[in-house]
Amino acid sequence: MISASCLLLVGVVTGRIPDDGRMEWTFTGEVIEWRGPAPYLFVAMTPEDSEDLREEARGLIYWGQVPVHVIIGGTEFTTALFPRGGRYLVPVKVAVQRAEAIREGEVVEVVVRLNLARE
């Protein structure tokens, strides 16, 4: 298990590009476990990308969370990022873990795009 204080070691930026007037963040990060009421797997954005995303998502943020579209491997899904330790965490749903054979400790590439429609 990785504690919240270890989150500073996770996530490497590989790029960010505009898409139809919206921003897209692409980064590589280690899949970590964070225990709340139940264990969940996440990938942390870098502090710089998290700050940039926070600025772009000002009108979308609700209860600190940001609605997004995410691509990991060949799997696309919607979720909500939430802040933790100065970064946004990308939840890796169980269905995505299974589809992409993702386990804790692996390094994955993540594409995040703001979900303007909150679908």
HELIX and SHEET records of a PDB file:
HELIX    1   1 ALA A    4  LEU A    9  5                                   6    
HELIX    2   2 PRO A   47  GLU A   56  1                                  10    
HELIX    3   3 VAL A   94  GLU A  100  1                                   7    
SHEET    1   A 7 VAL A  12  ASP A  19  0                                        
SHEET    2   A 7 ARG A  22  ARG A  35 -1                                        
SHEET    3   A 7 PRO A  39  ALA A  44 -1                                        
SHEET    4   A 7 ARG A  87  PRO A  91 -1                                        
SHEET    5   A 7 THR A  75  ARG A  84 -1                                        
SHEET    6   A 7 VAL A  66  ILE A  72 -1                                        
SHEET    7   A 7 VAL A 107  LEU A 114 -1                                        
END                                                                             
